[in-house]
């Protein structure tokens, strides 16, 4: 495997003890994921699971009209392909690469085989599935009840946590598609955030200058989802001595720590 990448950059894989990780290790294949790559389509049987390390994948629901919005994102905290071990094998949603990067790919049959053995991997995957369900439910409520500005700030903060970076390569049009709002609304809100000094935006690139400022503008949904995801890291903490919660120096909001094997 590449010396520049490690399966331990994914929190679920990092949490596995050596005895459970080794049977998977030889079957994990590092793959590059380009912006816009479709990892699975609605109704198509899934063949592989993906454990992102530096990429972020967006789970989308597409309406008959062609309109779509994001139901959840998956970064280095999780896995793309939960229908494989939940017994569905397919889903009406799609999985599209939101942020280019890398992931470790595993054949679906092998994931199902290891899941069926029980053990820590099964418990981690079930806990992650619960966290993902929380994220989906919270995003649905957020999209219904909160302003575009609050939604954008929540989305930016969650993306920053997954990238461990303050720079995002993202167009306003793509963000609008993720949130299911008009591009003009994103343009207006981005302009206000830039004027306030929270972000710097140029075509296709967003730099976050003041994270604490974004946190003050975000709704409670960011904290709810973050706290639920952090529950996944208790096993990483026990394996590697990584703190369960890494606090933002500005506001004390919980954030996901980085990890490595």
N, C-alpha and C positions, 0 to 999 in steps of 0.2 A: 504494500500500500504506500501511497505517496507520503514522504516525510513531512510535507507541508500540511497534511490533513490527518486527522485522527478520529476514529469512531467516538472517542470520548468527548468530542466537541458536541455531541448530542447527549442531552441530559438523561434520556432513558437508557441509552447504551452505556453511559458512564456509570450508571447506578448498578449495573450487573456485576456480581462477584465473578472472579475468574472462571470458576467452574461452570457458570451459566453463559458466560460470554464466549468462551473458547469454541463451543459447538457452532456458534454463529459466525465467528470471525472469518473463517475461510470462505464463507458464502456472501460476505458483505462486499459489494463492489462500489467503489467511489465513482460517481457520475457527475458531470457538469450539468447544471440546469440553467438554460437560457431564459431570459424574460419572455413570457408568453407561451412557454412550453406547456402542453396539455398532458398531465400525468394520467388522468383518466377522464372519461366522458360519461354522461348520464346513461344508465342502463347497460353499460358495457362491463363484462366480467373483469374484475381486477386481476392482474397477473403478478404484480410486484407491490411491495411496501417500500416506502422511502423514509429514511431517517435524516432530515435536513441537518446540516452543520452550519453552513453560511448562507444558504438559500432560504427564502420564505415562500410558502405556497398558500394560495388563496383558495378556499372552498367556496364555490359559487353556485347559486341557483339561478337558472335561466328561465324566464317566462316565455310563453308562446309568442309574445310580441317581439321577443329578442332582447328585452330589457333584462338586466341582471343586477345582483348585488352580492356582496360577500356575506356569508353566514359565519365564517371564522377564518382565522389565519393559523398556519402551522409553521413554526420555526424550529430552532434547535432544542426546544423544550419537548417536542413530540414526534409523532409519526403520521405519515399520510398513508391511509389504507386500512382504517379500522373495520370496514365491512368484512375484511378477510377473516378476522378472528371473532367477529360478532355473529358470523353465520350468514350474512346477507350476500356476500361476494360481489354485489354491485350496489349502486346508489343513484338516485335521481339527480344528484349534484355533480359538478365537475371540479377538478383540481387543476389550477393554473398557476404557473410560477409568477409570483408577484415581484420578487427580487432575485436577480440572478445570483448563483453561487453553486455550492456543491451539496450533495446528499449521498448517503450510503443506501444502495438498493439491495433488497433481499427478496428472493422468490417467495411468492405468496404461500406456496405449499409448505415451505420451510418455516415460515412464521406461524402458520396454523399448527404445524407439527410441534414446534417448541411451546406454543401457547397451551396445547393440549397436555403437555407434561405437568402443568401446574408450576409451582415455584414462584420465585420473585418476578420473573418476566411476566407471567400471567397477572400478578397483582399490580405491577406497574402499568401494564396496558389497560387494565380495567379502571384504575385510578385516573389514568390520563383520559380515558374515554369520558369519565364523569366530569373532569375539568373542561373537556371540550364541549360537553353538553351545557355546562354553565356558561361558557363563552358564547355559544350560539344563542342561548336564551337571553343573555344580557345584551347582546348586540341587537337582537330583535326588539327588545324593549327600548334600547337606546335610540334606534332608528325611528321609533314611533313617538317617543316622548321628549327627546332632547334636540337642541338646535344643531344646525350644520356646524357651527363653530365648536360646540362641545364634542360632536362626533369626530370632527377632524383632529382635535387635540387628543382625544382618546386613541384614535387610530395611529397618530404620529408617535405617541408614547409607547404603545405596544410594539410598534415597528422598531423603535429605538432599542427597546429591551432585547428584542430578538437579534438585532444586528450588533449590539454592543458598540455602536458608532453613532456619531452625531450628524452624519451626512447620508442623505437618501437620494438615490437616482429614481425619480418618479415624476411623471407629468401630471398636471392638473386633471387632464382628461381621464387618466387611469385611476386617479384617486376618486374622481366623481363616479366612475363605474363601480369601484369597490363599495362606496357608501350608498350607491343608488340615488344620487342627487344630480342636479343639473351642474354642468361645468361652470356656469356663470356664478353659481353659489359658492363653489370652491374658490374661484378667482377673487370674489369679494372678501371671503373670510381670510384667505391667504394674505391679501393686501392689508387687512387689519392687523393680523399677527406680525407681519413684517414691519408695519408702522410702529407697533408697540415694542419692536426690538426682540421679539421672541424667535423669529426665523429670518433667514435670508433666502429669497427665492429667485432663481433664474430658470429659464426654460429647461425642464427636465431634471432639475437639481434643487433639493431643499436642504439647507444647513440649519440645524437647530442651534440657536445662540443662547437661549435661556430656557432650559428645561423646566425650572421652577415656575416660570411664567406660564408655560403650557399646562402645568399641573393645576394652576389656579383657574384656568379657563375650562379644564376638562370636567366632565360630570363624574359621578361616583362610580360609573361603570368600569373605569380603568382600574380602580383599587379593588373592586369586587373580583374581577377576572384575574388580576395579578396575584391576589392572596390565594385564590383557588389553585392557580398553577404552581405556586411556591410549595404547596403540599407535596408535589412530586419530588421535591429536592431533598426530602428527609433521608432518603437512601443514599443520595450523593454525599450528603453531609457525613453519614456514618462511614462511608467507604473512603472518603478522601479528606475529611476534616474541613470541608467547605461550609461556611456559615449558611444556615437555612435562609436567612433574610439578609439582603444587602440593601441598606437604606440609602436613598437619595440624600446627599448632603444638604439639600435645600429644604426638603419638606418631610423627610422621614417616610415617604411612600415606599412600600416594598418593591424591590426589583429583582429580576432573575440574575443570579451570579453566573459567570462563565465557569466552564469546567473542562477537564481534559483527562484522558486516561494515561 
